[in-house]
């Protein structure tokens, strides 16, 4: 092996290490469901007909996560963030009302719980 090849190979090792670290960091930085977020379900349009609409929320990821995450990890993170937020604002159900675009998505937030008397809130 020539000296030039040895230098190039040595230079690749830190780069590969950095890429591996970035991949692990991305996985660690994915949005996780909180305990409250776990109580929020993801619904389809047919599931919200009897629910009270609270409003819409636009969830987006920061630039670093946009670059590091795969499309599926972006979608999962957006959904988790929407579920976490829904619970904080009184919802128990989210519905995606847009497609993922530029690592952002709009969700409808709904309250689909029934009261103790059997009626809707």
C-alpha positions in Angstrom: 0.0 0.0 0.0 1.4 3.4 -0.9 1.7 6.2 1.6 -1.1 8.1 -0.2 -3.5 5.2 0.1 -2.6 4.7 3.7 -3.4 8.4 4.4 -6.7 8.2 2.5 -7.7 5.0 4.3 -6.9 6.6 7.7 -8.9 9.7 6.7 -11.9 7.5 5.9 -12.1 6.0 9.4 -13.1 9.2 11.2 -15.6 9.9 8.5 -17.2 6.5 8.8 -17.2 6.8 12.6 -18.9 10.2 12.3 -21.5 8.8 9.9 -22.2 5.9 12.3 -22.5 8.4 15.2 -24.8 10.6 13.2 -27.1 7.6 12.5 -27.2 6.6 16.1 -27.8 10.2 17.2 -30.7 10.5 14.7 -32.3 7.4 16.1 -31.8 8.6 19.7 -33.3 12.1 18.8 -36.4 10.7 17.2 -39.5 12.1 18.8 -40.8 9.7 21.4 -44.3 9.3 22.8 -44.8 10.6 26.3 -47.0 8.7 28.7 -49.9 11.1 27.8 -49.2 10.8 24.1 -49.6 7.0 24.3 -53.2 7.7 25.4 -54.0 9.5 22.1 -55.0 7.4 19.1 -54.4 8.0 15.4 -57.7 7.9 13.6 -59.0 7.8 10.0 -61.7 10.1 8.7 -64.5 7.6 9.5 -63.5 7.5 13.2 -64.1 11.2 14.0 -67.6 11.7 12.9 -69.0 11.9 16.5 -66.0 13.7 17.9 -65.6 17.3 19.0 -63.0 19.1 16.9 -60.4 21.0 19.0 -58.4 22.4 16.0 -55.5 21.8 13.7 -51.8 21.8 14.5 -48.8 21.9 12.2 -45.9 19.8 13.4 -42.5 20.2 11.8 -39.0 18.9 12.5 -35.9 21.0 12.8 -33.3 21.2 10.0 -30.9 18.7 11.6 -33.5 16.0 11.9 -34.8 16.6 8.4 -31.3 15.8 7.0 -30.6 12.8 9.3 -33.9 11.0 9.3 -35.4 8.6 6.8 -38.8 9.3 5.4 -40.4 6.7 7.7 -38.6 8.1 10.8 -39.8 11.6 9.9 -43.4 10.4 9.6 -43.2 8.5 12.9 -41.7 11.6 14.7 -44.3 13.9 13.3 -47.1 11.6 14.5 -45.6 11.2 17.9 -45.2 15.0 18.3 -48.9 15.4 17.3 -50.1 12.8 19.8 -48.0 14.4 22.6 -49.4 17.8 21.8 -53.0 16.6 21.4 -53.1 15.3 24.9 -51.7 18.6 26.3 -54.5 20.6 24.6 -57.3 18.3 25.7 -57.5 15.9 22.7 -57.5 12.1 22.7 -57.4 11.6 18.9 -55.4 12.9 16.0 -56.1 12.7 12.2 -53.5 13.5 9.6 -55.1 16.1 7.3 -52.1 16.6 5.1 -49.3 14.6 3.6 -45.7 14.9 5.0 -44.0 17.7 3.1 -40.6 19.2 3.9 -40.6 17.3 7.2 -43.9 18.9 8.3 -47.5 17.7 8.5 -50.9 19.1 9.6 -53.0 17.1 12.1 -56.6 17.6 13.3 -57.0 17.2 17.1 -60.2 15.8 18.4 -61.9 14.9 21.6 -63.7 11.6 21.1 -64.3 10.7 24.8 -67.8 10.1 26.1 -68.9 11.6 29.4 -69.9 9.5 32.4 -73.6 10.0 31.4 -72.9 8.4 28.0 -73.1 11.6 26.0 -70.4 13.4 24.1 -68.5 16.3 25.6 
